[in-house]
Amino acid sequence: MAAPDIKPHLDAIMAALTAGGLAVGDGGAPASVPSTRIYVALYVDPGQSLSESLADARTDFTLSFQITCVGPTQEKCRWAAQRARMALHAPLAVAGRTAWRPEELGGPPMQRDDDVSPPLYYLPVQYRLQSTS
């Protein structure tokens, strides 16, 4: 049995967010930032392969990820966070795996970035995704 692969999990998260009407960047802003300046940046950890039993069959997988919602106003930033929450509400279709519904873990409060002009608001929200073969 091969070790669980992170790529299908990343693809499933990206697909769900995109289907939810969001512009998504992997590890930062999307290549083409919408004129609305509303988007989400996806950051994932390497994941962890876990034993499903005492036989040490490592078929279970858990992955933590963060979506940083970005918008030109607080309201639009919260809108992006709510859109992402709705997009990640159902179990994700991870190729070759059965996935649990992503678990929302929260995150720090919204912040304003005055280092860009005009300023943008950022709201990071963390999730955990688990799957099994």
The first five atom37 places (N, CA, C, CB, O) and aatype in JSON, in Angstrom:
{
  "aatype": [12, 0, 0, 14, 3, 9, 11, 14, 8, 10, 3, 0, 9, 12, 0, 0, 10, 16, 0, 7, 7, 10, 0, 19, 7, 3, 7, 7, 0, 14, 0, 15, 19, 14, 15, 16, 1, 9, 18, 19, 0, 10, 18, 19, 3, 14, 7, 5, 15, 10, 15, 6, 15, 10, 0, 3, 0, 1, 16, 3, 13, 16, 10, 15, 13, 5, 9, 16, 4, 19, 7, 14, 16, 5, 6, 11, 4, 1, 17, 0, 0, 5, 1, 0, 1, 12, 0, 10, 8, 0, 14, 10, 0, 19, 0, 7, 1, 16, 0, 17, 1, 14, 6, 6, 10, 7, 7, 14, 14, 12, 5, 1, 3, 3, 3, 19, 15, 14, 14, 10, 18, 18, 10, 14, 19, 5, 18, 1, 10, 5, 15, 16, 15],
  "atom_mask": [
    [1, 1, 1, 1, 1],
    [1, 1, 1, 1, 1],
    [1, 1, 1, 1, 1],
    [1, 1, 1, 1, 1],
    [1, 1, 1, 1, 1],
    [1, 1, 1, 1, 1],
    [1, 1, 1, 1, 1],
    [1, 1, 1, 1, 1],
    [1, 1, 1, 1, 1],
    [1, 1, 1, 1, 1],
    [1, 1, 1, 1, 1],
    [1, 1, 1, 1, 1],
    [1, 1, 1, 1, 1],
    [1, 1, 1, 1, 1],
    [1, 1, 1, 1, 1],
    [1, 1, 1, 1, 1],
    [1, 1, 1, 1, 1],
    [1, 1, 1, 1, 1],
    [1, 1, 1, 1, 1],
    [1, 1, 1, 0, 1],
    [1, 1, 1, 0, 1],
    [1, 1, 1, 1, 1],
    [1, 1, 1, 1, 1],
    [1, 1, 1, 1, 1],
    [1, 1, 1, 0, 1],
    [1, 1, 1, 1, 1],
    [1, 1, 1, 0, 1],
    [1, 1, 1, 0, 1],
    [1, 1, 1, 1, 1],
    [1, 1, 1, 1, 1],
    [1, 1, 1, 1, 1],
    [1, 1, 1, 1, 1],
    [1, 1, 1, 1, 1],
    [1, 1, 1, 1, 1],
    [1, 1, 1, 1, 1],
    [1, 1, 1, 1, 1],
    [1, 1, 1, 1, 1],
    [1, 1, 1, 1, 1],
    [1, 1, 1, 1, 1],
    [1, 1, 1, 1, 1],
    [1, 1, 1, 1, 1],
    [1, 1, 1, 1, 1],
    [1, 1, 1, 1, 1],
    [1, 1, 1, 1, 1],
    [1, 1, 1, 1, 1],
    [1, 1, 1, 1, 1],
    [1, 1, 1, 0, 1],
    [1, 1, 1, 1, 1],
    [1, 1, 1, 1, 1],
    [1, 1, 1, 1, 1],
    [1, 1, 1, 1, 1],
    [1, 1, 1, 1, 1],
    [1, 1, 1, 1, 1],
    [1, 1, 1, 1, 1],
    [1, 1, 1, 1, 1],
    [1, 1, 1, 1, 1],
    [1, 1, 1, 1, 1],
    [1, 1, 1, 1, 1],
    [1, 1, 1, 1, 1],
    [1, 1, 1, 1, 1],
    [1, 1, 1, 1, 1],
    [1, 1, 1, 1, 1],
    [1, 1, 1, 1, 1],
    [1, 1, 1, 1, 1],
    [1, 1, 1, 1, 1],
    [1, 1, 1, 1, 1],
    [1, 1, 1, 1, 1],
    [1, 1, 1, 1, 1],
    [1, 1, 1, 1, 1],
    [1, 1, 1, 1, 1],
    [1, 1, 1, 0, 1],
    [1, 1, 1, 1, 1],
    [1, 1, 1, 1, 1],
    [1, 1, 1, 1, 1],
    [1, 1, 1, 1, 1],
    [1, 1, 1, 1, 1],
    [1, 1, 1, 1, 1],
    [1, 1, 1, 1, 1],
    [1, 1, 1, 1, 1],
    [1, 1, 1, 1, 1],
    [1, 1, 1, 1, 1],
    [1, 1, 1, 1, 1],
    [1, 1, 1, 1, 1],
    [1, 1, 1, 1, 1],
    [1, 1, 1, 1, 1],
    [1, 1, 1, 1, 1],
    [1, 1, 1, 1, 1],
    [1, 1, 1, 1, 1],
    [1, 1, 1, 1, 1],
    [1, 1, 1, 1, 1],
    [1, 1, 1, 1, 1],
    [1, 1, 1, 1, 1],
    [1, 1, 1, 1, 1],
    [1, 1, 1, 1, 1],
    [1, 1, 1, 1, 1],
    [1, 1, 1, 0, 1],
    [1, 1, 1, 1, 1],
    [1, 1, 1, 1, 1],
    [1, 1, 1, 1, 1],
    [1, 1, 1, 1, 1],
    [1, 1, 1, 1, 1],
    [1, 1, 1, 1, 1],
    [1, 1, 1, 1, 1],
    [1, 1, 1, 1, 1],
    [1, 1, 1, 1, 1],
    [1, 1, 1, 0, 1],
    [1, 1, 1, 0, 1],
    [1, 1, 1, 1, 1],
    [1, 1, 1, 1, 1],
    [1, 1, 1, 1, 1],
    [1, 1, 1, 1, 1],
    [1, 1, 1, 1, 1],
    [1, 1, 1, 1, 1],
    [1, 1, 1, 1, 1],
    [1, 1, 1, 1, 1],
    [1, 1, 1, 1, 1],
    [1, 1, 1, 1, 1],
    [1, 1, 1, 1, 1],
    [1, 1, 1, 1, 1],
    [1, 1, 1, 1, 1],
    [1, 1, 1, 1, 1],
    [1, 1, 1, 1, 1],
    [1, 1, 1, 1, 1],
    [1, 1, 1, 1, 1],
    [1, 1, 1, 1, 1],
    [1, 1, 1, 1, 1],
    [1, 1, 1, 1, 1],
    [1, 1, 1, 1, 1],
    [1, 1, 1, 1, 1],
    [1, 1, 1, 1, 1],
    [1, 1, 1, 1, 1],
    [1, 1, 1, 1, 1],
    [1, 1, 1, 1, 1]
  ],
  "atom_positions": [
    [[0.84, -1.18, 0.0], [0.0, 0.0, 0.0], [0.89, 1.24, 0.0], [-0.96, 0.0, 1.22], [1.79, 1.37, 0.83]],
    [[0.64, 2.14, -0.93], [1.42, 3.38, -1.03], [1.0, 4.37, 0.04], [1.25, 4.01, -2.42], [-0.13, 4.36, 0.51]],
    [[1.91, 5.22, 0.42], [1.61, 6.27, 1.39], [0.61, 7.25, 0.78], [2.91, 7.01, 1.82], [0.63, 7.49, -0.43]],
    [[-0.26, 7.82, 1.61], [-1.22, 8.8, 1.1], [-0.49, 10.0, 0.47], [-2.15, 9.29, 2.23], [0.56, 10.42, 0.95]],
    [[-1.07, 10.52, -0.6], [-0.47, 11.62, -1.36], [-1.16, 12.94, -1.02], [-0.56, 11.33, -2.88], [-2.39, 13.0, -0.94]],
    [[-0.38, 13.98, -0.82], [-0.93, 15.28, -0.48], [-1.64, 15.93, -1.68], [0.17, 16.2, 0.03], [-2.61, 16.67, -1.49]],
    [[-1.18, 15.67, -2.91], [-1.7, 16.36, -4.1], [-3.2, 16.23, -4.3], [-1.0, 15.84, -5.32], [-3.85, 17.25, -4.53]],
    [[-3.8, 15.04, -4.21], [-5.25, 14.96, -4.39], [-6.02, 15.76, -3.32], [-5.7, 13.51, -4.35], [-7.12, 16.25, -3.59]],
    [[-5.45, 15.88, -2.14], [-6.09, 16.67, -1.08], [-6.05, 18.15, -1.43], [-5.39, 16.42, 0.27], [-7.05, 18.86, -1.3]],
    [[-4.89, 18.61, -1.87], [-4.73, 20.0, -2.29], [-5.67, 20.31, -3.46], [-3.26, 20.28, -2.7], [-6.33, 21.35, -3.47]],
    [[-5.73, 19.41, -4.43], [-6.62, 19.59, -5.59], [-8.08, 19.69, -5.16], [-6.45, 18.42, -6.58], [-8.83, 20.52, -5.69]],
    [[-8.49, 18.85, -4.2], [-9.88, 18.87, -3.73], [-10.22, 20.18, -3.03], [-10.13, 17.68, -2.79], [-11.31, 20.72, -3.22]],
    [[-9.3, 20.69, -2.23], [-9.53, 21.97, -1.54], [-9.63, 23.09, -2.56], [-8.39, 22.26, -0.52], [-10.55, 23.91, -2.5]],
    [[-8.68, 23.14, -3.49], [-8.69, 24.18, -4.53], [-9.98, 24.12, -5.35], [-7.46, 24.04, -5.45], [-10.58, 25.15, -5.64]],
    [[-10.39, 22.92, -5.72], [-11.6, 22.76, -6.54], [-12.84, 23.23, -5.78], [-11.77, 21.29, -6.96], [-13.7, 23.9, -6.36]],
    [[-12.94, 22.9, -4.5], [-14.1, 23.31, -3.71], [-14.17, 24.82, -3.58], [-14.06, 22.66, -2.32], [-15.24, 25.41, -3.74]],
    [[-13.04, 25.46, -3.31], [-13.02, 26.92, -3.17], [-13.33, 27.61, -4.49], [-11.65, 27.38, -2.65], [-14.06, 28.6, -4.52]],
    [[-12.78, 27.09, -5.58], [-13.05, 27.66, -6.9], [-14.52, 27.49, -7.27], [-12.15, 27.0, -7.98], [-15.15, 28.41, -7.79]],
    [[-15.07, 26.3, -7.0], [-16.49, 26.06, -7.28], [-17.38, 26.96, -6.43], [-16.84, 24.58, -7.04], [-18.52, 27.25, -6.8]],
    [[-16.85, 27.4, -5.29], [-17.58, 28.31, -4.43], [-17.53, 29.75, -4.89], [0.0, 0.0, 0.0], [-18.03, 30.64, -4.2]],
    [[-16.93, 30.0, -6.05], [-16.91, 31.34, -6.62], [-15.76, 32.21, -6.15], [0.0, 0.0, 0.0], [-15.81, 33.43, -6.26]],
    [[-14.71, 31.58, -5.62], [-13.57, 32.34, -5.11], [-12.36, 32.21, -6.03], [-13.21, 31.88, -3.7], [-12.12, 31.16, -6.61]],
    [[-11.61, 33.3, -6.15], [-10.3, 33.24, -6.81], [-9.33, 32.72, -5.76], [-9.85, 34.65, -7.38], [-9.3, 33.22, -4.64]],
    [[-8.54, 31.7, -6.12], [-7.69, 31.02, -5.14], [-6.25, 30.98, -5.62], [-8.2, 29.6, -4.88], [-5.97, 30.67, -6.78]],
    [[-5.34, 31.29, -4.72], [-3.92, 31.16, -5.0], [-3.31, 30.09, -4.1], [0.0, 0.0, 0.0], [-3.7, 29.95, -2.94]],
    [[-2.38, 29.33, -4.63], [-1.7, 28.3, -3.87], [-0.43, 28.9, -3.26], [-1.36, 27.05, -4.76], [0.56, 29.09, -3.96]],
    [[-0.47, 29.2, -1.97], [0.7, 29.76, -1.29], [0.82, 31.27, -1.44], [0.0, 0.0, 0.0], [1.89, 31.82, -1.18]],
    [[-0.22, 31.94, -1.85], [-0.21, 33.39, -2.02], [-1.37, 33.82, -2.88], [0.0, 0.0, 0.0], [-2.31, 33.06, -3.1]],
    [[-1.3, 35.04, -3.35], [-2.37, 35.57, -4.2], [-2.47, 34.76, -5.49], [-2.13, 37.06, -4.51], [-1.46, 34.22, -5.96]],
    [[-3.67, 34.66, -6.08], [-3.78, 33.97, -7.36], [-2.98, 34.69, -8.44], [-5.25, 33.86, -7.79], [-2.7, 35.89, -8.32]],
    [[-2.62, 33.98, -9.49], [-1.84, 34.56, -10.58], [-2.55, 35.78, -11.16], [-1.59, 33.52, -11.68], [-1.92, 36.75, -11.57]],
    [[-3.87, 35.71, -11.2], [-4.66, 36.82, -11.71], [-5.61, 37.28, -10.6], [-5.45, 36.42, -13.01], [-6.66, 36.67, -10.39]],
    [[-5.24, 38.34, -9.9], [-6.09, 38.87, -8.82], [-7.28, 39.57, -9.45], [-5.29, 39.86, -7.89], [-7.11, 40.41, -10.33]],
    [[-8.5, 39.22, -9.02], [-9.69, 39.85, -9.59], [-9.7, 41.37, -9.35], [-10.96, 39.22, -9.01], [-9.07, 41.86, -8.41]],
    [[-10.41, 42.08, -10.19], [-10.5, 43.54, -10.04], [-11.17, 43.93, -8.72], [-11.28, 44.14, -11.22], [-10.97, 45.05, -8.23]],
    [[-11.96, 43.02, -8.14], [-12.6, 43.28, -6.84], [-11.59, 43.25, -5.71], [-13.7, 42.26, -6.58], [-11.87, 43.73, -4.61]],
    [[-10.41, 42.68, -5.97], [-9.35, 42.46, -4.98], [-9.81, 41.54, -3.85], [-8.9, 43.8, -4.4], [-9.28, 41.61, -2.74]],
    [[-10.79, 40.68, -4.13], [-11.27, 39.68, -3.16], [-10.75, 38.32, -3.63], [-12.84, 39.69, -3.04], [-11.02, 37.9, -4.75]],
    [[-10.01, 37.65, -2.75], [-9.49, 36.33, -3.09], [-9.1, 35.6, -1.82], [-8.27, 36.43, -4.05], [-9.14, 36.18, -0.73]],
    [[-8.74, 34.33, -1.95], [-8.2, 33.56, -0.83], [-6.86, 32.96, -1.24], [-9.2, 32.45, -0.39], [-6.67, 32.53, -2.38]],
    [[-5.95, 32.92, -0.28], [-4.65, 32.28, -0.47], [-4.66, 31.01, 0.37], [-3.45, 33.24, -0.05], [-4.99, 31.04, 1.56]],
    [[-4.29, 29.9, -0.23], [-4.29, 28.6, 0.44], [-2.88, 28.21, 0.84], [-4.91, 27.51, -0.48], [-1.96, 28.25, 0.02]],
    [[-2.72, 27.84, 2.1], [-1.44, 27.37, 2.63], [-1.68, 26.01, 3.28], [-0.83, 28.4, 3.67], [-2.58, 25.87, 4.11]],
    [[-0.89, 25.01, 2.91], [-1.06, 23.66, 3.46], [0.22, 23.2, 4.15], [-1.46, 22.66, 2.35], [1.32, 23.6, 3.78]],
    [[0.05, 22.35, 5.17], [1.22, 21.73, 5.8], [1.5, 20.42, 5.04], [0.98, 21.46, 7.34], [0.73, 20.07, 4.15]],
    [[2.55, 19.69, 5.37], [2.86, 18.48, 4.63], [1.93, 17.31, 4.92], [4.25, 18.07, 4.92], [2.0, 16.28, 4.25]],
    [[1.08, 17.45, 5.91], [0.18, 16.35, 6.26], [0.89, 15.31, 7.11], [0.0, 0.0, 0.0], [2.09, 15.37, 7.33]],
    [[0.1, 14.35, 7.57], [0.65, 13.28, 8.4], [-0.07, 11.98, 8.09], [0.53, 13.63, 9.91], [-1.3, 11.91, 8.15]],
    [[0.71, 10.96, 7.76], [0.18, 9.63, 7.52], [0.05, 8.92, 8.86], [1.1, 8.82, 6.54], [1.0, 8.86, 9.64]],
    [[-1.14, 8.38, 9.14], [-1.41, 7.78, 10.44], [-1.78, 6.3, 10.31], [-2.53, 8.53, 11.14], [-2.32, 5.87, 9.29]],
    [[-1.49, 5.54, 11.35], [-1.86, 4.12, 11.37], [-3.35, 3.99, 11.6], [-1.09, 3.36, 12.47], [-3.94, 4.67, 12.44]],
    [[-3.96, 3.1, 10.84], [-5.39, 2.85, 11.02], [-5.63, 1.74, 12.05], [-6.04, 2.48, 9.69], [-6.74, 1.58, 12.55]],
    [[-4.57, 0.96, 12.36], [-4.72, -0.15, 13.29], [-3.36, -0.52, 13.88], [-5.36, -1.38, 12.58], [-2.34, 0.08, 13.54]],
    [[-3.36, -1.5, 14.77], [-2.1, -1.98, 15.35], [-1.21, -2.65, 14.31], [-2.39, -2.96, 16.48], [-0.01, -2.83, 14.55]],
    [[-1.77, -3.01, 13.17], [-0.97, -3.62, 12.1], [-0.1, -2.57, 11.4], [-1.89, -4.3, 11.08], [0.7, -2.91, 10.53]],
    [[-0.25, -1.31, 11.78], [0.55, -0.2, 11.27], [0.32, 0.05, 9.78], [2.01, -0.47, 11.51], [1.22, 0.51, 9.07]],
    [[-0.89, -0.24, 9.3], [-1.24, 0.12, 7.93], [-1.5, 1.63, 7.91], [-2.5, -0.69, 7.41], [-2.51, 2.09, 8.44]],
    [[-0.59, 2.38, 7.3], [-0.68, 3.85, 7.34], [-1.51, 4.36, 6.16], [0.74, 4.48, 7.31], [-0.97, 4.93, 5.21]],
    [[-2.8, 4.16, 6.26], [-3.7, 4.58, 5.19], [-4.5, 5.82, 5.56], [-4.65, 3.45, 4.84], [-5.08, 6.47, 4.68]],
    [[-4.55, 6.17, 6.83], [-5.25, 7.38, 7.24], [-4.31, 8.57, 7.05], [-5.74, 7.29, 8.72], [-3.09, 8.44, 7.17]],
    [[-4.89, 9.71, 6.76], [-4.1, 10.91, 6.47], [-4.81, 12.13, 7.04], [-3.88, 11.07, 4.94], [-6.03, 12.25, 6.93]],
    [[-4.05, 13.02, 7.65], [-4.6, 14.28, 8.14], [-3.73, 15.42, 7.63], [-4.69, 14.29, 9.7], [-2.51, 15.33, 7.6]],
    [[-4.4, 16.49, 7.25], [-3.74, 17.63, 6.64], [-4.33, 18.9, 7.24], [-3.88, 17.62, 5.1], [-5.54, 19.07, 7.27]],
    [[-3.47, 19.79, 7.71], [-3.94, 21.09, 8.19], [-3.69, 22.11, 7.09], [-3.22, 21.51, 9.52], [-2.67, 22.06, 6.39]],
    [[-4.64, 23.03, 6.95], [-4.45, 24.08, 5.95], [-5.07, 25.37, 6.44], [-5.05, 23.67, 4.6], [-5.94, 25.38, 7.31]],
    [[-4.6, 26.44, 5.85], [-5.12, 27.76, 6.19], [-5.53, 28.45, 4.91], [-4.06, 28.61, 6.97], [-4.82, 28.4, 3.9]],
    [[-6.69, 29.08, 4.96], [-7.07, 29.96, 3.87], [-7.01, 31.38, 4.43], [-8.51, 29.61, 3.28], [-7.62, 31.67, 5.46]],
    [[-6.29, 32.23, 3.76], [-6.24, 33.63, 4.16], [-7.14, 34.39, 3.2], [-4.78, 34.18, 4.14], [-6.86, 34.51, 2.01]],
    [[-8.24, 34.9, 3.76], [-9.22, 35.62, 2.97], [-8.79, 37.08, 2.88], [-10.64, 35.5, 3.59], [-8.38, 37.68, 3.88]],
    [[-8.87, 37.64, 1.69], [-8.38, 38.99, 1.44], [-9.48, 39.8, 0.79], [-7.11, 38.96, 0.55], [-10.21, 39.32, -0.08]],
    [[-9.6, 41.05, 1.22], [-10.57, 41.95, 0.61], [-10.22, 43.4, 0.87], [0.0, 0.0, 0.0], [-9.46, 43.71, 1.79]],
    [[-10.78, 44.32, 0.08], [-10.48, 45.74, 0.22], [-11.18, 46.4, 1.41], [-10.86, 46.46, -1.04], [-10.8, 47.5, 1.83]],
    [[-12.21, 45.74, 1.96], [-12.9, 46.25, 3.15], [-13.1, 45.09, 4.11], [-14.29, 46.9, 2.77], [-12.97, 43.93, 3.73]],
    [[-13.4, 45.41, 5.35], [-13.67, 44.35, 6.33], [-14.85, 43.49, 5.89], [-13.94, 44.95, 7.72], [-14.81, 42.27, 6.0]],
    [[-15.89, 44.14, 5.4], [-17.1, 43.42, 4.98], [-16.78, 42.44, 3.85], [-18.19, 44.41, 4.53], [-17.24, 41.3, 3.87]],
    [[-16.02, 42.89, 2.87], [-15.7, 42.01, 1.73], [-14.75, 40.89, 2.14], [-15.08, 42.81, 0.6], [-14.81, 39.79, 1.57]],
    [[-13.9, 41.15, 3.1], [-13.02, 40.11, 3.61], [-13.84, 39.04, 4.35], [-11.96, 40.72, 4.56], [-13.6, 37.85, 4.17]],
    [[-14.79, 39.48, 5.16], [-15.69, 38.53, 5.85], [-16.54, 37.76, 4.85], [-16.6, 39.27, 6.86], [-16.82, 36.58, 5.05]],
    [[-16.95, 38.43, 3.77], [-17.73, 37.77, 2.72], [-16.92, 36.61, 2.14], [-18.13, 38.78, 1.59], [-17.45, 35.51, 1.95]],
    [[-15.63, 36.85, 1.86], [-14.77, 35.79, 1.32], [-14.65, 34.64, 2.3], [-13.38, 36.34, 0.98], [-14.65, 33.48, 1.9]],
    [[-14.53, 34.96, 3.6], [-14.43, 33.91, 4.62], [-15.71, 33.08, 4.68], [-14.14, 34.52, 6.01], [-15.66, 31.86, 4.83]],
    [[-16.86, 33.74, 4.56], [-18.13, 33.01, 4.58], [-18.29, 32.16, 3.33], [-19.31, 33.99, 4.7], [-18.77, 31.03, 3.41]],
    [[-17.89, 32.68, 2.16], [-17.94, 31.9, 0.91], [-17.06, 30.65, 1.05], [-17.47, 32.76, -0.3], [-17.46, 29.56, 0.64]],
    [[-15.88, 30.82, 1.61], [-14.98, 29.68, 1.8], [-15.6, 28.68, 2.76], [-13.61, 30.15, 2.33], [-15.53, 27.47, 2.51]],
    [[-16.19, 29.15, 3.84], [-16.84, 28.26, 4.82], [-17.94, 27.44, 4.13], [-17.44, 29.08, 6.0], [-18.06, 26.24, 4.35]],
    [[-18.73, 28.11, 3.3], [-19.8, 27.4, 2.58], [-19.21, 26.38, 1.61], [-20.69, 28.4, 1.82], [-19.74, 25.27, 1.48]],
    [[-18.13, 26.74, 0.93], [-17.51, 25.84, -0.05], [-16.9, 24.61, 0.61], [-16.45, 26.58, -0.83], [-16.84, 23.54, 0.0]],
    [[-16.44, 24.76, 1.85], [-15.78, 23.65, 2.56], [-16.71, 22.94, 3.53], [-14.58, 24.17, 3.31], [-16.25, 22.13, 4.34]],
    [[-18.0, 23.22, 3.45], [-18.95, 22.64, 4.41], [-19.2, 21.15, 4.17], [-20.26, 23.4, 4.34], [-19.37, 20.39, 5.13]],
    [[-19.23, 20.73, 2.93], [-19.51, 19.32, 2.6], [-18.19, 18.54, 2.55], [-20.27, 19.2, 1.25], [-17.13, 19.14, 2.39]],
    [[-18.25, 17.21, 2.67], [-17.03, 16.43, 2.47], [-16.45, 16.69, 1.08], [-17.32, 14.91, 2.66], [-17.19, 16.88, 0.11]],
    [[-15.14, 16.72, 0.98], [-14.48, 17.0, -0.29], [-14.28, 15.72, -1.08], [-13.13, 17.7, -0.05], [-14.15, 14.63, -0.52]],
    [[-14.25, 15.86, -2.39], [-14.01, 14.73, -3.29], [-12.5, 14.6, -3.51], [-14.77, 14.9, -4.65], [-11.95, 15.23, -4.41]],
    [[-11.84, 13.79, -2.68], [-10.4, 13.56, -2.79], [-10.2, 12.29, -3.62], [-9.72, 13.43, -1.37], [-10.64, 11.21, -3.23]],
    [[-9.55, 12.43, -4.76], [-9.39, 11.3, -5.68], [-8.76, 10.09, -4.99], [-8.53, 11.72, -6.87], [-7.7, 10.2, -4.37]],
    [[-9.43, 8.94, -5.11], [-8.93, 7.69, -4.55], [-9.04, 7.56, -3.04], [0.0, 0.0, 0.0], [-8.49, 6.62, -2.46]],
    [[-9.75, 8.49, -2.38], [-9.82, 8.49, -0.92], [-11.26, 8.79, -0.48], [-8.84, 9.54, -0.32], [-12.07, 9.28, -1.27]],
    [[-11.55, 8.48, 0.75], [-12.79, 8.91, 1.39], [-12.41, 9.96, 2.41], [-13.56, 7.69, 2.05], [-11.6, 9.71, 3.31]],
    [[-13.0, 11.15, 2.28], [-12.61, 12.26, 3.14], [-13.74, 12.65, 4.08], [-12.19, 13.46, 2.3], [-14.91, 12.6, 3.73]],
    [[-13.36, 13.05, 5.28], [-14.29, 13.64, 6.22], [-14.57, 15.08, 5.78], [-13.72, 13.59, 7.68], [-13.84, 15.63, 4.95]],
    [[-15.61, 15.65, 6.32], [-15.87, 17.07, 6.1], [-14.73, 17.86, 6.74], [-17.26, 17.49, 6.7], [-14.32, 17.53, 7.86]],
    [[-14.19, 18.89, 6.08], [-13.13, 19.69, 6.7], [-13.59, 20.27, 8.04], [-12.68, 20.82, 5.75], [-14.72, 20.75, 8.16]],
    [[-12.71, 20.22, 9.01], [-13.01, 20.73, 10.35], [-12.45, 22.14, 10.48], [-12.42, 19.79, 11.46], [-11.25, 22.35, 10.31]],
    [[-13.31, 23.1, 10.77], [-12.87, 24.49, 10.93], [-12.26, 24.66, 12.31], [-14.06, 25.48, 10.72], [-12.87, 24.3, 13.31]],
    [[-11.04, 25.21, 12.35], [-10.32, 25.37, 13.62], [-10.22, 26.82, 14.07], [-8.93, 24.79, 13.48], [-9.67, 27.1, 15.14]],
    [[-10.75, 27.76, 13.29], [-10.69, 29.17, 13.65], [-9.38, 29.8, 13.22], [0.0, 0.0, 0.0], [-8.67, 29.27, 12.35]],
    [[-9.06, 30.91, 13.83], [-7.83, 31.61, 13.48], [-7.79, 32.96, 14.17], [0.0, 0.0, 0.0], [-8.68, 33.3, 14.94]],
    [[-6.75, 33.73, 13.89], [-6.62, 35.04, 14.52], [-7.61, 36.04, 13.93], [-5.19, 35.56, 14.35], [-8.21, 35.78, 12.89]],
    [[-7.77, 37.18, 14.6], [-8.69, 38.21, 14.1], [-8.21, 38.81, 12.76], [-8.84, 39.31, 15.14], [-7.05, 38.67, 12.37]],
    [[-9.14, 39.48, 12.11], [-8.83, 40.18, 10.87], [-7.8, 41.28, 11.13], [-10.12, 40.76, 10.26], [-7.78, 41.91, 12.19]],
    [[-6.96, 41.49, 10.13], [-5.96, 42.56, 10.22], [-5.99, 43.4, 8.96], [-4.55, 41.98, 10.46], [-6.34, 42.93, 7.88]],
    [[-5.61, 44.64, 9.11], [-5.51, 45.55, 7.97], [-4.03, 45.69, 7.61], [-6.15, 46.96, 8.29], [-3.19, 45.88, 8.49]],
    [[-3.72, 45.58, 6.32], [-2.35, 45.72, 5.84], [-2.2, 47.09, 5.19], [-1.98, 44.58, 4.82], [-2.68, 47.33, 4.08]],
    [[-1.55, 47.98, 5.9], [-1.32, 49.33, 5.38], [-0.04, 49.43, 4.56], [-1.27, 50.33, 6.52], [0.3, 50.5, 4.08]],
    [[0.67, 48.31, 4.4], [1.9, 48.31, 3.6], [1.6, 48.22, 2.11], [2.79, 47.15, 4.02], [2.5, 48.39, 1.28]],
    [[0.34, 47.96, 1.76], [-0.07, 47.97, 0.35], [-0.99, 49.17, 0.14], [-0.79, 46.62, -0.05], [-1.65, 49.63, 1.07]],
    [[-1.03, 49.66, -1.08], [-1.86, 50.83, -1.36], [-2.75, 50.53, -2.55], [-0.99, 52.08, -1.63], [-2.26, 50.21, -3.64]],
    [[-4.06, 50.65, -2.36], [-4.75, 50.93, -1.1], [-4.69, 49.73, -0.16], [-6.21, 51.32, -1.37], [-4.42, 48.61, -0.59]],
    [[-4.93, 49.97, 1.12], [-4.84, 48.88, 2.12], [-5.78, 47.72, 1.82], [-5.13, 49.42, 3.51], [-6.83, 47.9, 1.19]],
    [[-5.4, 46.53, 2.29], [-6.24, 45.33, 2.19], [-6.44, 44.75, 3.58], [-5.6, 44.28, 1.24], [-5.63, 44.98, 4.48]],
    [[-7.52, 44.01, 3.73], [-7.81, 43.31, 4.99], [-7.55, 41.82, 4.78], [-9.28, 43.55, 5.46], [-7.81, 41.28, 3.71]],
    [[-7.02, 41.16, 5.82], [-6.68, 39.75, 5.79], [-7.35, 39.03, 6.96], [-5.13, 39.55, 5.83], [-7.34, 39.52, 8.09]],
    [[-7.93, 37.87, 6.67], [-8.56, 37.07, 7.71], [-8.15, 35.61, 7.51], [-10.12, 37.23, 7.68], [-8.71, 34.94, 6.64]],
    [[-7.19, 35.09, 8.31], [-6.78, 33.7, 8.2], [-7.75, 32.77, 8.94], [-5.35, 33.52, 8.75], [-8.15, 33.05, 10.07]],
    [[-8.12, 31.69, 8.29], [-8.98, 30.68, 8.9], [-8.31, 29.32, 8.68], [-10.45, 30.71, 8.3], [-7.94, 28.97, 7.56]],
    [[-8.16, 28.55, 9.76], [-7.47, 27.27, 9.68], [-8.48, 26.11, 9.69], [-6.46, 27.11, 10.85], [-9.53, 26.18, 10.33]],
    [[-8.12, 25.05, 8.97], [-8.95, 23.86, 8.84], [-8.09, 22.61, 8.97], [-9.71, 23.87, 7.49], [-6.87, 22.67, 8.86]],
    [[-8.75, 21.49, 9.2], [-8.09, 20.19, 9.18], [-8.93, 19.28, 8.27], [-7.96, 19.58, 10.64], [-10.15, 19.27, 8.34]],
    [[-8.24, 18.53, 7.42], [-8.88, 17.59, 6.52], [-8.32, 16.2, 6.81], [-8.66, 17.99, 5.01], [-7.11, 16.01, 6.91]],
    [[-9.22, 15.23, 6.94], [-8.8, 13.84, 7.16], [-9.38, 12.96, 6.09], [-9.23, 13.34, 8.56], [-10.48, 13.2, 5.59]],
    [[-8.61, 11.92, 5.73], [-9.1, 10.97, 4.74], [-8.55, 9.58, 5.02], [-8.7, 11.42, 3.32], [-7.62, 9.41, 5.81]],
    [[-9.15, 8.6, 4.37], [-8.7, 7.22, 4.49], [-8.87, 6.56, 3.13], [-9.49, 6.44, 5.6], [-9.61, 7.05, 2.28]],
    [[-8.19, 5.44, 2.94], [-8.31, 4.74, 1.64], [-9.41, 3.71, 1.72], [-6.99, 4.06, 1.24], [-9.68, 3.02, 0.74]]
  ]
}
